[in-house]
Amino acid sequence: MLKSNLVWSSEDGDIRKKQKNNNQIPITKSDFSKNIIHLRRLTAGKGRTVIEISNLPDNADWCKELAKDIKKSIGVAGTYKNNIIEIHTEDIEKISVIFAKKQIKWKKIGG
C-alpha cells in the first residue's frame, strides 16, 4: 500500500485532518505593522447602524475568523464580504476592546 493513499492510521488517527490544518496561513503581528485596521460607523443606506471594518490583510480565512469572533463576543449579526467586515452595532468601543485583546492596531475614520 502506498503512503500517499493512506487516510487512517492507528497511531495518528485521521491523516486527512492533519493535512488540512497544515495548509492554514497564520497571521503574525508583523502583518499589521504596515496596516492599521479602519473602523467606520455607517447609518445611511444600510437600514441600520453598521460598523464597517476595512483595510484588512489579504487572508480571507483569518478575516472570516475575526468576523466570527467579533460577532460571537458582542452577540450581534454581521458579515464578511469584499474584504470588508460589517458588524450590526452602534458601539465602536466594544469592537475596540476585542482588538485590544488581540493586539490589533485600529483607527476610527469618518465622522
N, C-alpha and C positions, 0 to 999 in steps of 0.2 A: 504494500500500500504506500502510495506517495505521501510525503509530508504535507504537500500543498492541498490535498483533498481532505485532510483531517479537520473535522469540525468539533469533535468532542474528545476529551482526554480525561481519564480517571484521576490524573494528578492535577491538571489545570482547569478542568471543567469545560465550559463553552468557549472555545478559542475565538469564535467569530466576534463575541462581545469585546474581547481584549483588543482585537484588530480595529474595531470601531472607535474605541476610546483613545487609541494611539494616534488617530488622524485629527483630533481636535487641536486647534491652534490657541494656546493660552495668550491672553493679553497681559503684558507686563507693564510695570509702572513707566518704563521708558516710552511706551506708545503714546502716553499722554503728555510727554514733555513738550511737544510742539502743539498738540491740540488741547484746547480748553473747551469743554462742553458748554454750549449755549442754551440757556433756558429763556423761553419767551411765553408770556401769557397772552392768549388769544381769546377774544369773545365774539367778534363779528364773523358771520358766515359759517360758524361751526354748530350753531344751535344750542351750545352750552359753553361754559368756560373750559378751556383746554390749555394745558401746559405743553408746549412744543419743545422737545429736546433735540437739538441738532448739532452739527459739527462732530459727529460720532466717527470712530475709527471704521475702517472698511472690513470689519469682521462681522458678518451678518449673524453668525451663531452667538457671538458674545453680546451683540446688541439685543437680540431676542431674549437672551437670558437676563440682561439688565432690565429690559421692559417687564419681564415676568416678575423679577424680584421687586421692582417698584410697585407694580400693581398689587402684588400679594401683601407687601408690608403696609401699604396705605389702605388697601381694601377698596379700590376703585377700578373702573374699566379703563381700557386704553388699547393702543395698537402700535405695531412697528411696521412701517412701510416707507419705501423710497428713501431709506437711510435716515428716517426721522421717527422719533418715538413721540406719540401723543398720549398724554395722561389726562383723564377727565377729572380734574380737580381745580380748585382756585388757589390752593395753598402751595406756594413755591417752597416755603420753609420745610415742609415735610420731605420734599424731594432733596433739598439741600442737606438735611440730616442724613439721608441714605448715602448721598455722595460723600459726605464727610467720613462715614464709617468705611466706605470702600476706598477712601483716599483718592477721589477723583476731583480734579480742579474744575470749577464751573464759573460761569459768568452770566449775570442777568442782562439780557438785551431787550430793547424796546422800552415802552413806557411804563 
